[in-house]
């Protein structure tokens, strides 16, 4: 699913990612091994055999540095683990924070350009500088709260509007009542209305700043400035997590990046909340995982059927269970048993007095005939002779002893039929037998 059928180098990268996912707490906690000395002993033996064959085949363990893994991984656990390993939420938040920071810088620059033409004294300029510094500090605080996850993007935009409104009110008190200064106030009010004047205006700004999942994944694939910012944040918090993430960025398989990009395009519309888009993207990963499991189940069933056929054929060969020979012998044995029964009936009819000598002779003859009626399975000499006599001959339809015998052809076909029958499993034959019995029992009940 993750490798996407790519080359060996990509498969190695995929195996490394799989090992990381198996080590994730959400997935690692699902691995419940059997307890007890007996189970532990069998596990040691089994692991030793697997390691031996892996060493011979020069292959790595499926579970990396672990001996086993969970028998089932819920889609939610897989999606959450993959999202956390790839740090998608951090990428999305950093990208949104970068856009929000650029938006804040643009609005602050507009404010500076407007107020620089104010006709005020030096004392009033000091007051204006304090208000500008206060506005810059409040803007930066809002950006920091968003980066820390304390507020969402919508609330951040709302808070920027509030702080700009407070700044305008402060200037109305600070600046002298002159036409030039009133023009400055009017320009600032227009700036506030243009970007924050109504709910519709704020939603337009939100839609512009809120990144789509396609944009987030594209930044992830580029491994550029946003990735560097994510690394910086992680390095400040946890050096071990930073090292793991940096390694993951450099070794992540292209097939995984392509799959993430394809899934992100399904979350097409820009939502009003970044968290909503992330949740939708996680749901897409869950559905992707479910679809992959369905395909893997089909492959597993086909492979299991092939293995069952091979095992069935080997069992048929070892036991010499030749279906064609069995059918042939049983059909002949039915006639043989009828002949024996008729022979015994004729003898009794011809000896109504029950002559002991005749009866003894009958028992001997019947015993001899019954000894030849053996189960047509196995490698005993009698069964092998019967199989040899029934082999195909050239030209076709020749009698025994005539034509050229083709050894083992009919026998191999019989083994193959037996292998197919064995591979069907007991459930198939019990169901078939039940249907046959139901058909035989159908009909009108006697009154």
C-alpha positions as CSV (number, residue, x, y, z in Angstrom):
1,X,0.0,0.0,0.0
2,X,2.7,2.4,1.0
3,X,5.4,1.3,-1.5
4,X,3.0,1.5,-4.4
5,X,4.9,-1.3,-6.3
6,X,8.0,0.8,-6.8
7,X,11.7,0.0,-7.1
8,X,13.9,-1.7,-4.4
9,X,15.2,1.7,-3.1
10,X,11.7,2.9,-2.6
11,X,10.7,-0.4,-0.9
12,X,13.6,0.1,1.6
13,X,12.4,3.6,2.4
14,X,8.8,2.2,2.8
15,X,10.1,-0.5,5.1
16,X,11.8,2.1,7.3
17,X,8.5,4.1,7.4
18,X,6.6,0.9,8.3
19,X,9.0,0.2,11.1
20,X,8.5,3.8,12.5
21,X,4.7,3.3,12.3
22,X,4.9,0.0,14.2
23,X,6.9,1.7,16.9
24,X,4.2,4.4,17.3
25,X,2.4,4.1,20.6
26,X,-1.1,3.9,19.0
27,X,-0.1,0.8,16.9
28,X,2.5,-0.7,19.3
29,X,-0.1,-0.9,22.0
30,X,-2.3,-3.1,19.8
31,X,0.3,-5.9,19.7
32,X,-1.0,-8.2,22.4
33,X,1.2,-11.3,22.5
34,X,0.1,-14.5,24.2
35,X,1.4,-14.9,27.8
36,X,2.7,-18.0,29.6
37,X,5.8,-20.2,29.4
38,X,4.4,-22.5,26.7
39,X,3.4,-19.6,24.4
40,X,6.7,-18.0,25.1
41,X,8.6,-21.1,24.2
42,X,6.7,-21.6,20.9
43,X,7.3,-18.0,20.1
44,X,11.1,-18.3,20.6
45,X,11.2,-21.4,18.3
46,X,9.1,-19.7,15.7
47,X,11.1,-16.5,15.8
48,X,14.3,-18.5,15.5
49,X,13.0,-20.3,12.4
50,X,11.8,-17.0,10.8
51,X,15.2,-15.3,11.5
52,X,17.0,-18.3,10.0
53,X,15.0,-18.2,6.8
54,X,15.3,-14.4,6.6
55,X,19.0,-14.7,6.9
56,X,19.2,-17.3,4.1
57,X,16.9,-15.2,1.9
58,X,18.7,-12.0,2.9
59,X,15.4,-10.3,3.8
60,X,14.4,-8.1,6.7
61,X,11.7,-8.9,9.2
62,X,8.3,-7.6,8.4
63,X,8.0,-5.8,11.7
64,X,11.5,-4.3,11.7
65,X,13.3,-4.7,15.1
66,X,10.2,-6.4,16.6
67,X,9.3,-10.1,16.3
68,X,5.6,-9.6,15.8
69,X,2.9,-6.9,15.2
70,X,-0.8,-6.4,15.8
71,X,-3.1,-8.8,14.0
72,X,-5.4,-5.9,13.1
73,X,-4.8,-2.1,12.8
74,X,-7.9,0.1,13.0
75,X,-8.0,2.7,10.2
76,X,-8.3,5.5,12.8
77,X,-5.0,4.3,14.5
78,X,-3.2,4.1,11.2
79,X,-4.3,7.5,10.0
80,X,-3.5,9.2,13.4
81,X,-0.1,7.5,13.5
82,X,0.8,8.5,9.9
83,X,-0.4,12.1,10.5
84,X,1.7,12.4,13.6
85,X,4.8,10.8,12.0
86,X,4.5,13.1,9.0
87,X,3.7,16.1,11.3
88,X,0.9,17.2,8.9
89,X,-0.8,19.3,11.6
90,X,2.5,21.2,12.3
91,X,3.0,21.8,8.6
92,X,-0.5,23.1,8.2
93,X,-0.3,25.4,11.3
94,X,3.2,26.7,10.3
95,X,1.9,27.5,6.7
96,X,-1.1,29.2,8.1
97,X,1.0,31.1,10.6
98,X,3.4,32.2,7.9
99,X,0.5,33.6,5.9
100,X,-1.0,35.3,9.0
101,X,2.3,36.9,9.8
102,X,2.7,38.2,6.2
103,X,-0.9,39.6,6.5
104,X,-0.1,41.2,9.8
105,X,3.1,42.8,8.4
106,X,1.2,44.2,5.4
107,X,-1.5,45.8,7.6
108,X,1.1,47.2,10.0
109,X,3.1,48.7,7.1
110,X,-0.1,50.3,5.8
111,X,-0.7,51.9,9.2
112,X,2.9,53.2,9.3
113,X,2.6,54.8,5.9
114,X,-0.7,56.5,6.9
115,X,0.4,57.9,10.3
116,X,3.9,59.1,9.1
117,X,2.3,62.1,7.5
118,X,0.6,63.2,10.7
119,X,1.1,66.9,11.6
120,X,2.0,66.5,15.3
121,X,4.5,67.9,17.8
122,X,7.5,66.0,19.3
123,X,5.5,65.2,22.4
124,X,2.7,63.8,20.4
125,X,5.1,61.9,18.2
126,X,6.4,60.1,21.3
127,X,2.8,59.2,22.2
128,X,2.2,58.0,18.6
129,X,5.4,55.9,18.8
130,X,4.2,54.2,22.0
131,X,0.9,53.4,20.4
132,X,2.6,52.0,17.3
133,X,4.9,49.9,19.5
134,X,1.9,48.7,21.5
135,X,0.0,47.8,18.3
136,X,3.1,45.9,17.0
137,X,3.4,44.0,20.3
138,X,-0.3,43.1,20.4
139,X,-0.1,41.9,16.8
140,X,2.9,39.8,17.6
141,X,1.2,38.3,20.6
142,X,-1.8,37.3,18.5
143,X,0.6,35.5,16.1
144,X,2.3,33.8,18.9
145,X,-1.0,32.6,20.4
146,X,-2.0,31.1,17.1
147,X,1.4,29.4,16.6
148,X,1.1,27.9,20.1
149,X,-2.4,26.6,19.2
150,X,-4.2,28.7,21.9
151,X,-6.5,30.3,19.3
152,X,-7.6,29.4,15.8
153,X,-7.2,31.4,12.6
154,X,-10.6,32.9,12.7
155,X,-10.2,34.2,16.2
156,X,-6.7,35.5,15.3
157,X,-8.2,37.7,12.5
158,X,-10.9,38.9,14.9
159,X,-8.3,39.9,17.5
160,X,-6.3,41.8,14.9
161,X,-9.4,43.8,14.0
162,X,-10.1,44.5,17.7
163,X,-6.5,45.7,18.3
164,X,-6.5,47.9,15.2
165,X,-9.8,49.4,16.4
166,X,-8.3,50.2,19.8
167,X,-5.3,51.9,18.0
168,X,-7.6,54.1,16.0
169,X,-9.5,55.1,19.1
170,X,-6.2,56.0,20.8
171,X,-5.2,58.2,17.9
172,X,-8.5,60.0,17.9
173,X,-7.6,61.1,21.4
174,X,-3.9,61.6,20.8
175,X,-3.9,63.6,17.5
176,X,-4.9,67.3,17.4
177,X,-8.2,68.1,15.8
178,X,-6.9,69.1,12.4
179,X,-8.1,68.2,8.9
180,X,-4.9,66.4,8.1
181,X,-5.1,64.3,11.2
182,X,-8.8,63.6,10.6
183,X,-7.8,62.4,7.1
184,X,-5.4,60.0,8.8
185,X,-8.1,58.7,11.1
186,X,-10.5,58.2,8.1
187,X,-7.8,56.3,6.2
188,X,-7.2,54.0,9.1
189,X,-11.0,53.4,9.5
190,X,-11.1,52.5,5.8
191,X,-8.3,50.0,6.2
192,X,-10.1,48.4,9.1
193,X,-13.4,48.2,7.2
194,X,-11.7,46.9,4.1
195,X,-10.3,43.8,5.9
196,X,-12.3,43.5,9.1
197,X,-15.5,45.6,8.6
198,X,-18.0,42.8,8.5
199,X,-18.3,39.1,8.9
200,X,-18.1,38.6,5.2
201,X,-14.9,40.6,5.0
202,X,-13.3,38.6,7.8
203,X,-14.4,35.3,6.1
204,X,-12.8,36.4,2.9
205,X,-9.6,37.1,4.7
206,X,-9.9,33.8,6.5
207,X,-10.4,31.9,3.2
208,X,-7.3,33.6,1.8
209,X,-5.1,32.8,4.7
210,X,-6.4,29.3,5.4
211,X,-4.2,26.9,3.4
212,X,-5.8,23.9,1.6
213,X,-4.5,20.4,2.3
214,X,-3.1,20.4,-1.3
215,X,-1.0,23.4,-0.5
216,X,0.1,21.8,2.8
217,X,1.2,18.6,1.2
218,X,2.9,20.5,-1.6
219,X,5.0,22.4,1.0
220,X,5.7,19.1,2.6
221,X,7.0,17.6,-0.7
222,X,9.1,20.7,-1.4
223,X,10.9,20.4,1.9
224,X,11.5,24.2,1.8
225,X,11.1,27.1,4.1
226,X,8.0,25.7,5.8
227,X,9.8,22.5,6.5
228,X,12.7,24.4,7.9
229,X,10.4,26.3,10.2
230,X,8.8,23.0,11.4
231,X,12.2,21.7,12.1
232,X,13.1,24.8,14.1
233,X,10.0,24.5,16.2
234,X,10.6,20.8,16.8
235,X,14.3,21.3,17.6
236,X,13.3,23.8,20.3
237,X,10.9,21.4,21.9
238,X,12.3,17.9,21.4
239,X,15.7,17.1,19.8
240,X,14.9,13.4,19.4
241,X,11.6,14.2,17.5
242,X,13.5,16.7,15.4
243,X,16.1,14.2,14.3
244,X,13.4,11.6,13.5
245,X,11.4,14.1,11.5
246,X,14.5,15.4,9.6
247,X,15.4,11.8,8.7
248,X,11.8,11.1,7.6
249,X,11.7,14.1,5.3
250,X,14.9,12.9,3.5
251,X,13.8,9.2,3.2
252,X,10.1,9.4,2.7
253,X,9.1,7.3,-0.3
254,X,7.9,9.2,-3.4
255,X,4.9,6.8,-3.6
256,X,3.7,8.0,-0.1
257,X,4.2,11.7,-1.1
258,X,2.2,11.0,-4.3
259,X,-0.6,9.3,-2.3
260,X,-0.8,12.1,0.2
261,X,-1.0,14.6,-2.7
262,X,-3.8,12.7,-4.3
263,X,-5.7,12.4,-1.1
264,X,-5.3,16.1,-0.3
265,X,-6.9,17.0,-3.6
266,X,-10.1,15.4,-2.4
267,X,-10.3,18.0,0.4
268,X,-11.0,20.6,-2.4
269,X,-12.7,23.4,-0.7
270,X,-11.0,25.8,1.7
271,X,-12.7,25.4,5.0
272,X,-13.2,28.2,7.5
273,X,-11.3,26.2,10.1
274,X,-7.9,24.7,9.5
275,X,-8.7,21.9,12.0
276,X,-11.7,20.9,9.9
277,X,-9.6,20.4,6.8
278,X,-7.1,18.4,8.8
279,X,-9.9,16.2,10.1
280,X,-11.2,15.7,6.6
281,X,-7.7,14.8,5.4
282,X,-7.4,12.2,8.2
283,X,-10.7,10.7,7.2
284,X,-9.4,10.4,3.6
285,X,-6.4,8.5,4.9
286,X,-8.7,6.2,6.8
287,X,-10.7,5.4,3.7
288,X,-7.5,5.0,1.7
289,X,-6.3,2.5,4.3
290,X,-9.6,0.6,4.2
291,X,-9.5,0.4,0.4
292,X,-6.0,-0.9,0.6
293,X,-7.0,-3.5,3.1
294,X,-9.7,-4.7,0.8
295,X,-7.2,-5.1,-2.1
296,X,-4.8,-6.8,0.2
297,X,-7.5,-9.2,1.3
298,X,-8.1,-10.2,-2.3
299,X,-4.4,-10.7,-2.9
300,X,-4.2,-12.8,0.3
301,X,-7.1,-15.0,-0.7
302,X,-5.6,-15.6,-4.1
303,X,-2.2,-16.4,-2.6
304,X,-3.9,-18.6,0.0
305,X,-5.7,-20.5,-2.7
306,X,-2.5,-21.1,-4.6
307,X,-0.8,-22.3,-1.4
308,X,-3.7,-24.6,-0.7
309,X,-3.5,-26.1,-4.2
310,X,0.2,-26.8,-3.7
311,X,-0.3,-28.4,-0.3
312,X,-3.3,-30.4,-1.6
313,X,-1.2,-31.7,-4.5
314,X,1.7,-32.7,-2.2
315,X,-0.7,-34.5,0.2
316,X,-2.2,-36.3,-2.8
317,X,1.3,-37.4,-4.0
318,X,2.4,-38.5,-0.5
319,X,-0.7,-40.5,0.1
320,X,-1.0,-41.5,-3.6
321,X,-4.6,-40.4,-3.7
322,X,-5.3,-40.6,-7.4
323,X,-8.8,-39.5,-8.0
324,X,-9.1,-41.1,-11.4
325,X,-7.8,-44.4,-10.1
326,X,-10.1,-44.2,-7.0
327,X,-13.2,-43.6,-9.2
328,X,-12.2,-46.4,-11.5
329,X,-11.6,-48.9,-8.7
330,X,-14.7,-48.0,-6.8
331,X,-16.8,-48.5,-9.9
332,X,-15.2,-51.9,-10.5
333,X,-15.4,-52.9,-6.9
334,X,-19.2,-52.3,-7.0
335,X,-19.5,-54.8,-9.8
336,X,-17.0,-57.1,-8.0
337,X,-19.0,-57.1,-4.8
338,X,-22.2,-57.8,-6.8
339,X,-20.4,-60.8,-8.5
340,X,-19.3,-62.1,-5.2
341,X,-22.8,-61.8,-3.8
342,X,-24.3,-63.5,-6.8
343,X,-21.7,-66.3,-6.7
344,X,-22.5,-67.0,-3.0
345,X,-26.2,-67.0,-3.7
346,X,-25.8,-69.4,-6.6
347,X,-23.6,-71.7,-4.5
348,X,-26.2,-71.8,-1.7
349,X,-29.0,-72.4,-4.2
350,X,-27.1,-75.3,-5.7
351,X,-26.4,-76.8,-2.3
352,X,-29.7,-76.7,-0.5
353,X,-28.5,-79.3,2.0
354,X,-25.7,-77.1,3.2
355,X,-22.8,-79.4,2.3
356,X,-20.0,-78.4,4.6
357,X,-17.3,-78.9,1.9
358,X,-19.2,-76.7,-0.5
359,X,-19.6,-74.1,2.2
360,X,-15.9,-74.2,3.1
361,X,-15.0,-73.8,-0.6
362,X,-17.4,-70.8,-0.9
363,X,-15.7,-69.1,2.1
364,X,-12.3,-69.6,0.6
365,X,-13.3,-68.2,-2.7
366,X,-15.1,-65.2,-1.2
367,X,-12.2,-64.5,1.1
368,X,-9.8,-64.5,-1.9
369,X,-12.1,-62.1,-3.8
370,X,-12.5,-59.8,-0.8
371,X,-8.8,-59.6,-0.2
372,X,-8.4,-58.0,-3.6
373,X,-10.9,-55.3,-2.7
374,X,-8.6,-52.8,-0.9
375,X,-8.8,-49.1,-0.5
376,X,-7.4,-47.6,-3.7
377,X,-5.0,-45.2,-1.8
378,X,-1.4,-45.5,-0.8
379,X,1.8,-46.9,-2.2
380,X,1.2,-50.6,-1.7
381,X,2.2,-53.0,-4.5
382,X,-1.4,-54.0,-5.4
383,X,-2.5,-50.3,-5.8
384,X,0.6,-49.5,-7.9
385,X,-0.1,-52.4,-10.2
386,X,-3.7,-51.3,-10.6
387,X,-2.6,-47.8,-11.5
388,X,0.0,-49.0,-13.9
389,X,-2.5,-51.1,-15.7
390,X,-4.8,-48.1,-16.1
391,X,-2.2,-45.7,-17.6
392,X,-2.8,-44.0,-20.9
393,X,-1.5,-45.7,-24.1
394,X,-0.7,-44.7,-27.6
395,X,-2.5,-44.9,-29.9
396,X,-5.5,-44.0,-27.7
397,X,-8.1,-46.5,-26.4
398,X,-5.7,-49.5,-26.5
399,X,-6.4,-52.5,-24.3
400,X,-4.0,-53.5,-21.5
401,X,-0.7,-54.8,-22.9
402,X,-1.3,-53.2,-26.3
403,X,0.2,-50.0,-27.6
404,X,2.8,-47.7,-26.0
405,X,2.2,-47.0,-22.3
406,X,2.6,-43.3,-21.2
407,X,3.7,-43.6,-17.5
408,X,2.4,-41.3,-14.8
409,X,0.4,-39.0,-17.0
410,X,-3.0,-40.3,-15.8
411,X,-1.6,-40.6,-12.3
412,X,-0.4,-36.9,-12.2
413,X,-3.9,-35.8,-13.5
414,X,-5.5,-37.9,-10.7
415,X,-3.2,-36.3,-8.1
416,X,-4.0,-32.8,-9.5
417,X,-7.7,-33.5,-9.2
418,X,-7.2,-34.8,-5.6
419,X,-5.2,-31.6,-4.8
420,X,-8.0,-29.4,-6.1
421,X,-10.5,-31.4,-4.0
422,X,-8.3,-31.1,-0.9
423,X,-7.8,-27.4,-1.4
424,X,-11.5,-26.8,-1.4
425,X,-11.6,-27.5,2.3
426,X,-13.9,-29.4,4.5
427,X,-16.4,-26.6,4.7
428,X,-17.0,-26.7,0.9
429,X,-17.6,-30.5,0.9
430,X,-19.9,-30.4,4.0
431,X,-22.0,-27.7,2.4
432,X,-22.1,-29.6,-0.8
433,X,-23.1,-32.8,1.0
434,X,-25.8,-30.9,2.9
435,X,-27.2,-29.5,-0.3
436,X,-27.3,-33.0,-1.8
437,X,-29.0,-34.4,1.2
438,X,-31.5,-31.6,1.2
439,X,-32.3,-32.3,-2.5
440,X,-32.8,-36.0,-1.8
441,X,-35.1,-35.2,1.1
442,X,-37.3,-32.9,-1.0
443,X,-40.6,-34.0,-2.2
444,X,-44.2,-34.5,-1.0
445,X,-44.5,-36.0,2.4
446,X,-46.5,-39.2,2.6
447,X,-49.9,-38.9,4.1
